[in-house]
Amino acid sequence: MKLKNPNLDQVIRNSVTIPHNTSLLEARDFLLRHKVGRLPVLDSNKKPVGIITEKDFVRVIYKLGGKAIEKILVKDFMSKNLITVTRGDTIYRCAKLMQNNKISSILVLENNGTLAGIVTKTDIASVFLTQSVGPLKVSQIMTPKVVTVMPADSLLLVESLLVKYRISRIVVERNKKPVGIITNRDFIPAKMPRWIRQFADPKEVEDFRLNPSPDEFKMNQLSYILSFRAEDIMTPNPITVGANEDVSTVVLLMIRNGISGLPVVRKSILVGIITKSDIVKAIAEE
């Protein structure tokens, strides 16, 4: 897909950052408070040494076991293999790096190695609205094979599928129609007390609430979690898009609703999914 102006500088934006000695729980709070999906990690010289994403939290939760949460710092689980660009690079190069390395953001560095900003898939996708030369149908770039679960499937299954396939969202379907969607963010523990409280033993919830240093990341190992199903935390009635619609419609829906993927339907039947990754791939192939 050709762009009118492929200069990267037009999409670079500032990013919320954290120091490398930040605790896991503090980093979680930063993600939720600032409503972002990733945080660059800086050393004492303000140079990036890593990055953490919502996927990293899911991975840590899944593998935590009996390790004390208080001892886990960002530097213990952050992604250290940074993919970076400079201000002089193009949107095409940035998109290709995202696609080839299967990442959702790239750090932009100044000449002295300090952080100039960040470019995300959202930034790349938004370029489609103002810079694309010709129309592009959803069916041309969507992913036809969708990882799905049923409403009654267990949360442990949902969590394991997110980790196994390294994806950010799972469509919940009933009778081949999308009825909900679950993303990595739904597994960030800060959200869990709101729905666990409705079903769990009141005393257990109260003990958890009053604990001055709650081990939140072990909540998904409590015995009653086994009874929770996909429909308990899914976002119901997901926004969908038709297979024959233009990709520009998808980008608008993503930006306006703060989402990264949409189920694709034909006559209400699920036929695929389109994500920001698919849009980035279309740009990268130019």
N, C-alpha and C positions, 0 to 999 in steps of 0.2 A: 504494500500500500504506500503510495507516494504522499509526501507531505509538502506543503508550500514552504515552510520554514523549519528545517530540522535542527536548528541550533538548540543545544541542551540548556543554555543559560536561561531560556524563557520559562522553564518548568522547575528550576531549583528552588527549594524553599527551606526555611529554617526548621530545625528539629529539636524536640525536647530530648535532652541527654541526661545521663546519670554517671556518677563516678564508679569505677570498677569495684570498689569495696562496699557498694550498696547491698543490703540484704535482699533476699528473695521476696519477702513480704513487702518491703518498701518499694521494690521494682514493680510488683503487682499493683500496688496503690497508685504508682505513677501512671501505669497503663490505663487504669480505670478512671482516674481523675482527669487525665488529659484526653481520654477517649482516642487513643492511638493504638496501632497494632504492633509497633516496634519502638525500641529505644536504643540509639547508639550509646556505646559505653566508652568513656574517656579515661585516660590515665591522668596522672598528676600534672602533665604538661599540656593538657587539653587536646591531646591527639587521640583519635579513635583506635581502640584496641579490640573492639568486639561489638556485637549487636545482639539483642535479645528480641524475640517475637512471641506472639501468642502461641505459636506452635511449640516453642521451646518450653513454655509453661506446661503444656499438655504432656510433652515428653518427660519432663521432670516429675510431674504428678504420677505418671504411669510407672516410673521406675524408682520412686522414692523409697519404697520398702519401709524399713524401720529407722532410717536415718533422721536425726534430729533436725527439724526445720530451722531452728535458730542458728545452726552452724553453716547453713548454705548461703553463700554470697553469689552475687551476679557473676563474678569472675570464674566461679566453679562450673557454670553451665552455659555461659554465653557462647555464641558462635564466633570463633576467633579467625576463621579463614575469610577475611574481608575482601569483597569485590568492590573496587573503587574506580572512579573516573575523575577527570578534571573538568574545569569549566569549558575548556576548549573542545571537549568531545561532542558528539551529535546524539540526537534522540535515537537514531537508528542503532548506534553502537550501544547505547544504554539498554535498549530493548533486546538486542542480541545477547548481551551479558546476562540479563535477567532470564531469558529463555534458556540459554546454554547451561546456566548454573542453578536453574530452578529456584530462584529467589524472588522476593516481592519488593525489594528496595535496594538501592545502591547509594553508597556514600560518595559525596563530591568533596574533593580535597583542594585546599589552596596549595600553592607552590611550596610552602613551608611544612606541609603535612598536616596542618590543622584542618578542622572540619569547616567546610564552606556551606554545607547544607545536605539535603537528602532528596532523592528522586524515588518515588514509589510507582507502583503499577497504576494507581489512581491518577497520578500526574501524567503518565504516559498515555493512559486511556483518554484523559480529558483533551489531549491534543487532537484526538479524532474529530471533535466537534468543530474546531476552527481551522484545522490544517489539512484534513483529508481532501484529496482531489476528486474522488469519485465515490458513488454509493457502494455499499457492501451489505449483503444479506446475512442475517444471523445464521442461517443454515450453512453458509459457506465456511464459517470458522468455528462453529459450536463443537463441543465434545459430545458425540452421540452416545458413548458408553458412560452411564451415570452410576455411581455407587449409591445405593439406596438401602433404606431399612423400612420396616413396617412400624406403625405406631406402637404396637405391643412389644417390639424388640427391646431387650435390656439396654441400659445405659452402658454397661460394660462392653457390650457388642459394639455400640456406636463409638465409644472411646477407642477400642482396639482397631476399628476400621480407619478412623482418622489417623492413627499412628502407623498402621500397616501400609496404607496407600499414600501417606504423606500428603494428605489433602486438607483443605481448610473448612469444608462444608459437606454435609450429607443431606440428601433429599429424603424426606419421609413420604412414602407413597401408600395409597390405598386404591385398589382397583385400577392400577396403572395411572392414577392421577396424583399430582403433587399436593399434599395436604399440610406439609410443614417443612421446615429446614432447620438443621442444627449446625452450628459453627464452633470453631475452637473457643471462641469467646464465651460460649455457654458453659464451658468447663472450667473457666477461671473461678476459683473457689469463692470469691466474694459474692457471687450470685447464688451459691448453693443454699445458704441459710434461709433464703426467702421461700424456696420451695420444699426444702427438707422440713422446715418448721411445721408445715401443714400436715405432715404424715408421721414424723418421727415421735418417739417417746418424749413427752413434754419434759420429764426430768433430765433426760440425756441432752436435750437441746438447751435447757437452762444451765446445766453444768458447763456445757460448751461456751455459752454466752458469757458466763461469769469468770471463766478461766482467764487470768491476766495475760497468759501467753499461749493462746490456743494453737494447736497443731492443725491448722485449717486444711493443709494439704493431705491429711490422712482421712478426711471425711468420706472420700469415695471408697475407703476400705471398711467403713462401718458395716455391720451385718445387714442393716435394713436397706442399704443402697442396692442390694441385689433385687429388691422388689420394684425399683424404679424403672420406668419404661421411656422410650423415646418421646412419646407424647407428653411426658411430664415437663420437659424443658424445651421442646421444639417451639419455634416461632410459627404459629399456625397461619394458614391462608397466605402462603408466600406470594410475593409479586412474581408474575410469570411474563414471558414474552413469546410472541409467535415466531415460528421458524422463518416466515417470509418477511418479517419486519427488518428495517434497516438497523445496522449496528449503532448508529447515532442515537436511536431511541433507547437502546440498552444503556449506553453511556449516561444519558440523561437520568434514567431511572436509578442507576447505580449512585450517581453523585447526589441526587436529591434525597435518596433514602439511606445513604451511608452504607451500602452493601457492595459486595464484591462478586457475587454470582447470582444468576437467575435461571430457574428451570425453564426449559424451552418446551412449548407444547404445540400440538396440532389438534384442533377440536378438543381441547382440554386434556388430551392424552400426553403423558411425558415422553418426549422424543430426544431429549438431550439436555445439556446444561451449557451456559455460556458464562465465562468468567473474565476477569481482567487479564488473566494469563493468556486467554485465547486472543484478546485484542492486542496485547503486547506481541504475541507471536506473529500476528498479521502484519504489524509494523516492522518487526525484526526481519521478516522474509523479503522486505524490499531490497 
